[in-house]
Amino acid sequence: TARRGAEDSERKAGAARKQVRATALIASRKLAKQAIRAADQARWPEAEIRAEAAASMVPDGPWGEYAMGMIALARRDRQGAQSRLRIVLEKHPDHIASRADLSRILAMEGRLDA
C-alpha cells in the first residue's frame, strides 16, 4: 500500500507539472501577442520587454522567439524575422504561426522555398 500511495503521488505530481506547463504556455502566448501588437504600434521597448518575458516564462517554448521574429518584421528586418522564425521551426516544426508568417515573408520576396 505504501508503494501504491507513492505511485499515486507521483502520478498526481506529473499531472500538476503538465498543468503548470500548459498554463505557462498560454501566458507566454498572450505576452507574445502583446509584444507583436506593441511592435505594430512602434512601441519598441514595450515590445521587447514583453517578448523577453514570453521567452523567459517558457524558455524551451516557441512564443518568445516567435515574438522577436515578428518584432524584426515590424522593423522591416525580413532577414532577422526569417532567422527567428526558422529557429522556432527547428525546435517546434508544428508551430503553425511561425510557418505561416515565414511563408508570408518569403512570398513578399517572391520566394516559395518555405
C-alpha positions in Angstrom: 0.0 0.0 0.0 2.9 2.4 0.6 4.1 1.7 -2.9 0.6 2.3 -4.3 0.5 5.6 -2.4 3.8 6.7 -3.8 2.8 5.8 -7.3 -0.4 7.8 -6.9 1.5 10.8 -5.5 3.9 10.6 -8.5 1.0 10.4 -10.9 -0.6 13.5 -9.4 2.7 15.4 -9.4 3.1 14.6 -13.1 -0.3 15.8 -13.9 0.3 19.0 -11.9 3.6 19.6 -13.8 1.7 19.3 -17.1 -1.0 21.7 -16.0 1.7 24.3 -14.9 3.4 24.0 -18.3 0.1 24.4 -20.2 -0.7 27.5 -18.1 2.7 28.9 -18.7 2.4 28.3 -22.5 -0.9 30.1 -22.5 0.6 33.1 -20.6 3.7 33.1 -22.9 1.5 33.2 -26.0 -0.5 36.1 -24.6 2.7 38.0 -23.8 4.0 37.3 -27.3 0.8 38.7 -28.9 1.0 41.8 -26.7 4.6 42.2 -27.9 3.6 42.0 -31.5 0.8 44.5 -31.0 3.3 46.9 -29.3 5.7 46.5 -32.2 3.0 47.1 -34.8 2.5 50.4 -33.0 6.2 51.1 -32.9 6.3 50.8 -29.1 9.7 49.1 -29.3 10.8 49.0 -25.7 7.5 47.5 -24.6 7.5 45.0 -27.4 11.0 43.8 -26.5 10.2 43.6 -22.8 7.0 41.5 -23.5 8.8 39.2 -25.9 11.6 38.6 -23.4 9.0 37.9 -20.7 7.3 35.4 -23.1 10.7 33.7 -23.7 11.7 33.6 -20.0 8.3 32.2 -19.0 8.8 29.1 -21.1 12.5 29.0 -22.2 12.0 26.0 -24.4 8.7 27.2 -25.9 8.1 28.9 -29.2 6.4 32.1 -28.3 9.3 34.3 -27.2 11.4 33.7 -30.3 8.3 34.0 -32.5 7.5 37.4 -31.0 11.1 38.5 -31.6 10.7 37.4 -35.2 7.6 39.4 -35.6 9.2 42.5 -34.0 12.0 42.2 -36.5 9.4 42.1 -39.3 7.7 45.2 -37.9 11.1 46.9 -38.1 11.3 45.8 -41.7 14.1 43.4 -41.0 12.9 40.5 -43.1 16.2 38.6 -42.7 16.1 38.8 -38.9 12.5 37.8 -38.9 13.2 34.8 -41.2 16.1 33.8 -39.0 14.0 33.9 -35.8 11.1 32.0 -37.3 13.4 29.3 -38.7 14.8 28.9 -35.2 11.3 28.3 -33.9 10.5 25.8 -36.6 13.7 23.9 -35.9 12.6 23.3 -32.3 8.8 23.3 -32.9 8.1 22.1 -36.5 4.4 22.1 -35.8 4.2 25.8 -34.8 1.7 27.0 -37.3 2.0 30.7 -36.7 5.8 30.6 -37.4 5.3 28.5 -40.5 2.5 30.8 -41.8 4.5 34.0 -41.2 7.7 32.6 -42.6 5.7 31.6 -45.8 4.3 35.1 -45.9 7.7 36.8 -45.7 9.1 34.5 -48.4 6.1 35.3 -50.6 6.8 39.0 -50.1 10.3 38.3 -51.5 8.9 36.2 -54.4 10.4 33.1 -52.9 8.4 29.9 -52.3 11.1 27.7 -50.6 9.4 27.6 -47.1 
